[in-house]
Amino acid sequence: MKKSLLCFLLIATFLMTACSNHTTDFADEVVLKIDGQEITKSEYMTHLYTTSMDFISSAGEDAWGTDFEGQTADELVESHTITTLQRLVAAKKYAAENNINLTEQEKEEAKLSAEKFISGISKDNLAKMGIDTEKLTAIMEASYLYSSVYNSISEKSTVDDAEVDRFFNENKTGLMEKFKLLKVNSIVVDNRKTAMEVLKKAKNGEDFSKLFDTYDTARATEGTGENGEMTVYRYVLESQYGLSPNATVGDVEGPFNMGSTYFILKVAEEVAPDASEVKKLAGETYRTNTQALHAQERIDELIANQKVEKVEAVWKTLENFH
């Protein structure tokens, strides 16, 4: 099941300092109107925070000064935040029209997510958001409702077996390559400077296992074995880590940044997959992606004609998270 839209953005928040559940001196005024629905300052700032953390995780803290095709980083983050809110508003309307409601379990999960989120936010950032558990629970419930709507739309999109067979036959060569199993050794460090040092030494031929013993900071990480060994599909390493498509046995690549950690990978072995297994896996992926694309297109249609109005007097007072 596709997880909550807001929950996808919370990964970085749990490294923050714990703080109180409540804020003071926060005027929770209306900052936006989307199709007539009022968006409060606390709701906007919560989504701005999670979008900002997602931006930092993807682009790095130094990217705030970067130009993004004529947009500043702050303008880009603001635009994405507003789009997120538009989708939530559209999902709420769609849910009402199609009798989609949260279950009691989902409401409880939303409350627990809110409590966990707040417990991991610094005092200063919490003050900027102006949220407490009650407010954040409502925000989380809206996000969970979006998930339910997204899943409902996805499930209505059917992909027949003939379409899957055609996709596999037309892309078999590439799929067989993407679904190769690669055994890689990894070294995990907590800063880029050290990562570049390790990468240089590994590329110069220093023993990878000795470098692992010297530098690795996550030897007990779940899923890794001796010398940080992992066996993973090639496409996962390419999509999630950034391994180059032509990486082969013996190659060392990196550093790959994931959150607050950096990975250096060495390809130790590759195994050709079974064609029937690839067909099954590729078929599942194709169905999921096709359904997700349909859901995204439908939601984009729902927000296309929305009217977005800023309350300028309040908007000018908003802070950022960097």
C-alpha positions in Angstrom: 0.0 0.0 0.0 1.3 3.5 -0.8 2.2 5.2 2.4 1.0 8.6 3.6 2.2 11.5 1.5 3.4 13.4 4.6 5.0 10.3 6.1 7.4 10.0 3.0 8.9 13.3 4.1 9.5 12.6 7.8 12.7 10.4 7.5 15.1 13.2 8.4 13.1 14.7 11.3 13.8 12.0 13.9 17.4 13.1 14.3 16.3 16.4 15.8 16.2 17.2 19.5 13.2 16.2 21.5 11.0 19.0 22.8 7.6 20.0 24.3 4.3 19.3 22.7 3.1 22.9 22.7 4.1 26.3 21.4 3.2 29.8 22.5 2.7 33.2 20.9 1.7 31.7 17.6 -1.2 33.3 15.7 -2.6 30.5 13.6 -4.1 32.6 10.9 -5.2 31.7 7.4 -2.3 31.9 4.9 -3.9 30.3 1.8 -7.2 29.5 0.3 -7.4 26.6 -2.2 -10.7 26.3 -3.9 -12.2 28.2 -1.0 -10.7 25.9 1.7 -8.7 27.8 4.2 -5.2 26.6 5.0 -3.9 27.8 8.4 -0.4 28.9 9.1 0.3 25.8 11.2 -0.8 23.5 8.4 1.3 25.3 5.8 4.4 25.5 8.0 4.2 21.8 8.8 4.2 20.9 5.2 6.9 23.5 4.4 9.1 21.9 7.1 8.7 18.4 5.7 9.3 19.6 2.1 12.4 21.5 3.3 13.8 18.4 5.0 13.1 16.4 1.9 14.9 19.0 -0.2 17.9 18.9 2.2 18.0 15.1 2.1 17.9 15.1 -1.7 20.1 18.1 -2.6 22.1 18.8 0.5 22.2 21.7 2.9 24.4 23.8 0.6 21.8 23.7 -2.2 19.7 26.6 -0.8 21.8 29.0 -2.9 21.3 27.1 -6.1 19.3 28.3 -9.1 16.7 25.8 -10.3 15.8 26.8 -13.8 15.0 30.4 -12.8 13.7 29.5 -9.4 15.5 29.9 -6.1 15.5 26.9 -3.8 13.0 28.7 -1.5 10.7 29.3 -4.4 11.0 25.7 -5.4 10.2 24.4 -1.9 7.3 26.8 -1.6 5.9 25.7 -4.9 6.1 22.0 -3.9 4.5 22.7 -0.6 1.6 24.5 -2.2 1.2 21.6 -4.7 1.2 19.1 -1.8 -1.6 21.1 -0.1 -3.5 21.3 -3.4 -3.4 17.5 -3.7 -4.6 17.1 -0.1 -7.5 19.4 -0.8 -8.4 17.6 -4.0 -8.2 14.2 -2.2 -10.5 15.4 0.6 -13.1 16.5 -2.0 -12.7 13.2 -4.0 -13.1 11.2 -0.8 -16.3 13.0 0.1 -17.7 12.4 -3.3 -16.7 8.7 -3.3 -17.5 7.8 0.3 -13.9 7.1 1.2 -13.2 7.4 5.0 -10.4 6.7 7.3 -10.7 3.5 9.4 -10.3 3.7 13.2 -7.0 2.0 12.8 -5.8 4.6 10.3 -6.9 7.4 12.7 -4.9 5.7 15.5 -1.9 5.4 13.2 -2.2 9.1 12.3 -2.2 10.0 16.0 0.8 7.9 16.8 2.6 9.3 13.8 1.8 12.8 15.0 3.2 12.0 18.5 6.4 10.5 17.1 6.9 13.4 14.7 6.5 16.1 17.4 8.8 14.2 19.8 11.6 14.5 17.2 11.3 18.2 16.3 13.6 20.9 17.7 12.1 23.5 19.9 12.8 26.3 17.4 11.2 24.5 14.5 8.2 23.5 16.5 7.7 27.1 17.4 7.8 28.1 13.7 5.2 25.4 12.9 2.9 26.3 15.8 1.6 22.7 16.2 0.7 20.4 19.0 -0.4 16.8 18.9 -4.0 17.7 18.3 -3.3 19.9 15.3 -0.7 17.6 13.8 -3.1 14.6 14.2 -5.6 16.4 11.9 -2.8 17.1 9.4 -1.7 13.5 9.5 -5.3 12.3 9.0 -5.5 14.4 5.9 -2.3 12.8 4.6 -3.7 9.3 5.4 -6.9 10.2 3.5 -4.8 11.2 0.5 -3.2 7.7 0.6 -6.6 6.1 0.7 -7.7 8.2 -2.3 -4.5 7.5 -4.2 -4.9 3.7 -3.6 -8.5 3.8 -4.6 -7.7 5.5 -7.9 -4.8 3.1 -8.5 -6.9 0.0 -8.0 -9.4 1.2 -10.6 -6.6 1.2 -13.2 -6.4 -2.3 -14.8 -3.4 -3.8 -16.6 -4.2 -7.0 -18.4 -1.7 -9.9 -18.8 -1.3 -9.3 -22.6 -0.1 -5.8 -21.9 2.4 -7.1 -19.3 3.6 -9.8 -21.8 4.1 -7.2 -24.5 6.1 -5.0 -22.1 8.4 -7.9 -21.1 9.0 -9.1 -24.7 9.8 -5.6 -25.9 12.2 -4.9 -23.1 13.5 -8.3 -22.3 17.2 -7.6 -22.9 17.3 -4.5 -20.7 15.2 -6.1 -18.0 17.5 -9.1 -17.8 20.3 -6.7 -17.2 18.5 -4.5 -14.7 17.4 -7.6 -12.7 20.9 -9.0 -12.4 21.8 -9.7 -8.8 24.9 -7.8 -7.8 26.9 -8.8 -4.7 28.5 -5.6 -3.4 30.7 -4.7 -0.5 29.9 -1.4 1.1 31.6 1.1 3.5 29.3 3.5 5.3 30.6 6.8 6.8 29.0 9.8 8.2 30.5 12.7 6.3 31.5 13.5 2.7 35.1 14.3 3.4 35.8 10.9 4.9 33.8 9.3 2.1 36.0 10.9 -0.6 39.1 9.8 1.3 37.8 6.2 1.4 36.8 6.3 -2.2 40.2 7.5 -3.3 42.0 4.8 -1.3 39.7 2.1 -2.7 40.1 3.2 -6.3 43.9 3.2 -5.8 43.7 -0.5 -4.9 43.8 -0.5 -1.1 42.2 -3.6 0.4 38.5 -3.0 0.7 38.0 -5.2 3.7 40.7 -3.4 5.6 39.2 0.0 4.6 35.9 -1.4 5.9 37.5 -2.3 9.3 39.1 1.1 9.5 36.3 3.4 8.4 32.8 1.8 8.4 30.4 3.3 11.0 27.5 0.9 10.5 28.8 -2.6 10.9 25.7 -3.7 12.7 23.3 -2.2 10.1 20.5 -4.7 9.2 21.0 -6.3 5.8 24.8 -6.1 5.7 27.2 -8.9 6.3 30.9 -9.3 6.7 32.6 -6.4 5.0 29.3 -4.7 4.4 28.3 -7.3 1.9 24.9 -7.0 0.3 23.2 -8.8 -2.6 20.8 -6.5 -4.5 19.2 -6.2 -7.9 21.1 -3.9 -10.2 18.1 -1.6 -10.8 17.8 -1.0 -7.0 21.5 -0.1 -6.7 21.1 2.3 -9.7 17.8 3.9 -8.6 18.4 4.1 -4.9 22.1 4.5 -4.6 23.1 5.9 -8.0 25.4 3.1 -9.2 26.3 3.7 -12.8 24.6 1.4 -15.4 27.9 0.1 -16.7 29.4 -0.8 -13.3 31.0 -4.2 -13.4 32.8 -6.6 -11.1 35.8 -4.9 -9.4 34.5 -1.4 -9.9 34.3 1.0 -6.9 31.8 3.8 -7.0 30.5 6.5 -4.7 30.1 8.3 -2.5 26.3 7.9 -2.5 24.5 10.1 -0.1 21.5 8.7 1.7 20.2 11.0 4.5 23.1 11.6 6.9 25.3 8.8 5.6 27.6 8.1 2.7 28.1 4.8 0.9 31.1 3.6 -1.1 30.3 0.4 -3.0 32.5 -2.2 -4.7 30.9 -4.7 -7.1 32.2 -8.2 -6.0 30.0 -10.5 -8.2 27.1 -10.5 -10.6 24.6 -13.3 -11.2 22.4 -13.6 -14.3 18.7 -13.9 -13.2 16.2 -16.6 -14.2 14.0 -15.3 -17.1 10.7 -16.5 -15.6 11.6 -14.7 -12.3 12.4 -11.5 -14.1 9.2 -11.7 -16.1 7.2 -12.0 -12.8 9.1 -9.2 -11.1 9.0 -6.9 -14.1 5.3 -7.6 -14.5 4.6 -6.7 -10.9 6.7 -3.5 -11.3 5.0 -2.6 -14.5 1.5 -3.0 -13.1 2.4 -1.0 -10.0 4.0 1.8 -12.0 1.2 2.0 -14.5 -1.4 2.2 -11.8 0.6 4.8 -9.9 0.9 6.9 -13.1 -2.8 6.7 -13.6 -3.5 7.8 -10.0 -1.0 10.7 -10.4 -2.5 11.8 -13.7 -6.0 11.7 -12.2 -4.9 13.8 -9.1 -3.2 16.3 -11.4 -6.4 16.6 -13.3 -8.2 17.3 -10.0 -5.9 20.2 -9.0 -5.5 21.6 -12.5 -8.3 24.1 -12.2 -8.0 24.9 -8.5 -7.9 28.5 -7.4 -5.0 29.3 -5.1 -5.0 32.6 -3.1 -2.4 33.8 -0.8 -3.3 36.0 2.2 -0.5 38.4 1.6 -0.5 40.1 4.9 0.2 36.8 6.7 2.3 35.3 3.9 4.9 38.0 4.3 5.5 37.0 7.9 6.3 33.3 7.2 9.8 32.0 8.1 11.8 29.3 6.5 13.7 26.2 7.9 17.3 27.0 7.0 
